Amino acid sequence: MNKSMGDIKEILLVVNPISGDINKKNMVDELKIIIESKGAELFIYHTKGKNDLENIRKITEERQPSRIITAGGDGTIKLVAEATKSFNIPMGIIPGGSANALALNLKIPDTLEEQIDVALGTNFIDIDLICLNNEIGLHMSDLGINAELIKNYEESTFRGKFGYLLQTVPTLIKGKYPYSFTIETENEKITEKGILLAFANAQKYGTGANVNPNGKIDDGIMEILIFKDFDFREILNTLRNETNLSKDFVKVIPVKEAKVTCEEPVPFQIDGEYLGEVTRVNVNILSEKAKIAVPN
Ligand SMILES: Nc1ncnc2c1ncn2[C@@H]1O[C@H](COP(=O)(O)OP(=O)(O)OP(=O)(O)O)[C@@H](O)[C@H]1O
């Protein structure tokens, strides 16, 4: 366990009470004991699902905590990163959602004790924040078949990875793919047909699929990935973390900013949250970063 908390005097803990169907009480109790034993103060905010952005921004402004710890899924981390992006306060992560893709990408450990240790530690990564149609994304956002899957999952009563898997077959049967995507960057304007267009800051989806093996979450660049069709051999390679995906399967365009337009409305998601159907996505990397505590 972390021996010294350096100059951490007050910690803001943001807890999503419903994410991942996980009871966060043990985590909160353990964190309270550790923090109070070090003479620091803990202020807890439970998300409500409404007005959280404004509330977290206000609390951060008033209390000026020296660290923020977020216990929830990817949606909660995104919310906190957005609310606190102008304060430059380091954030620790206690993964507590159904997929936890960002925690997976940042190699946050599995046990609560180790997670708390990392969250209070002093090793940080400054990750890029991507602005997509005025919303913030941290790791993986996309247009197409995956967003449709997320929509169907959110509408279903089954939670967790099994619920997500259950939605796969009906989504694949009913989908309107392939979609037509026009991508405009500072260098080119191209139109490609595909089943999915991803804006990738990280390497992996929450399922572990390594779709962007050359991506770096802190390099000031995102990759636009266009998956052209279902190729089960390539999908298997992706799931096996193979690093050489065929160019016929996925086209990769590294960018700092771009405009993507679609002929028909296409399902859209940011970091696992469904945002409806859109015909246009404007993306750019923001100058602000999210400073996140990660393992050494
Ligand atoms: N108190 C609350 N009641 C209902 N919804 C909430 C509450 N707090 C946050 N939310 C909702 O939780 C969502 C974010 O969840 P998050 O992405 O962190 O977890 P998750 O991985 O999606 O977990 P799950 O799949 O179980 O929702 C947001 O849609 C937010 O509105």
The ligand as an SDF file (V2000), in Angstrom:
LIG
                    3D

 31 33  0  0  0  0  0  0  0  0999 V2000
  -27.5140    7.7660   -9.7220 N   0  0  0  0  0  0  0  0  0  0  0  0
  -27.6840    7.4030  -10.9920 C   0  0  0  0  0  0  0  0  0  0  0  0
  -28.8390    6.8530  -11.4200 N   0  0  0  0  0  0  0  0  0  0  0  0
  -29.0160    6.4750  -12.6900 C   0  0  0  0  0  0  0  0  0  0  0  0
  -28.0770    6.6130  -13.6670 N   0  0  0  0  0  0  0  0  0  0  0  0
  -26.8940    7.1450  -13.3120 C   0  0  0  0  0  0  0  0  0  0  0  0
  -26.6300    7.5680  -11.9730 C   0  0  0  0  0  0  0  0  0  0  0  0
  -25.3850    8.0620  -11.9290 N   0  0  0  0  0  0  0  0  0  0  0  0
  -24.8840    7.9720  -13.1940 C   0  0  0  0  0  0  0  0  0  0  0  0
  -25.7900    7.4190  -14.0120 N   0  0  0  0  0  0  0  0  0  0  0  0
  -25.5860    7.1020  -15.4370 C   0  0  0  0  0  0  0  0  0  0  0  0
  -24.5020    6.1620  -15.5560 O   0  0  0  0  0  0  0  0  0  0  0  0
  -24.0080    6.2160  -16.8770 C   0  0  0  0  0  0  0  0  0  0  0  0
  -22.5220    6.0730  -16.8860 C   0  0  0  0  0  0  0  0  0  0  0  0
  -22.1960    4.7890  -16.5060 O   0  0  0  0  0  0  0  0  0  0  0  0
  -20.7380    4.2520  -16.7650 P   0  0  0  0  0  0  0  0  0  0  0  0
  -20.4350    4.3560  -18.2150 O   0  0  0  0  0  0  0  0  0  0  0  0
  -19.7920    4.8660  -15.8160 O   0  0  0  0  0  0  0  0  0  0  0  0
  -20.8850    2.7460  -16.3960 O   0  0  0  0  0  0  0  0  0  0  0  0
  -21.1830    1.5410  -17.3730 P   0  0  0  0  0  0  0  0  0  0  0  0
  -19.9170    0.8520  -17.6550 O   0  0  0  0  0  0  0  0  0  0  0  0
  -21.9790    2.0580  -18.5360 O   0  0  0  0  0  0  0  0  0  0  0  0
  -22.0090    0.6180  -16.4920 O   0  0  0  0  0  0  0  0  0  0  0  0
  -23.4430    0.1100  -16.8570 P   0  0  0  0  0  0  0  0  0  0  0  0
  -23.2800   -0.6000  -18.1550 O   0  0  0  0  0  0  0  0  0  0  0  0
  -23.8440   -0.7740  -15.7400 O   0  0  0  0  0  0  0  0  0  0  0  0
  -24.2910    1.3750  -16.9770 O   0  0  0  0  0  0  0  0  0  0  0  0
  -24.4500    7.5580  -17.4380 C   0  0  0  0  0  0  0  0  0  0  0  0
  -25.4050    7.3010  -18.4380 O   0  0  0  0  0  0  0  0  0  0  0  0
  -25.1020    8.2600  -16.2630 C   0  0  0  0  0  0  0  0  0  0  0  0
  -26.1640    9.0730  -16.6730 O   0  0  0  0  0  0  0  0  0  0  0  0
  1  2  1  0
  2  3  1  0
  2  7  2  0
  3  4  2  0
  4  5  1  0
  5  6  2  0
  6  7  1  0
  6 10  1  0
  7  8  1  0
  8  9  2  0
  9 10  1  0
 10 11  1  0
 11 12  1  0
 11 30  1  0
 12 13  1  0
 13 14  1  0
 13 28  1  0
 14 15  1  0
 15 16  1  0
 16 17  2  0
 16 18  1  0
 16 19  1  0
 19 20  1  0
 20 21  2  0
 20 22  1  0
 20 23  1  0
 23 24  1  0
 24 25  2  0
 24 26  1  0
 24 27  1  0
 28 29  1  0
 28 30  1  0
 30 31  1  0
M  END
$$$$
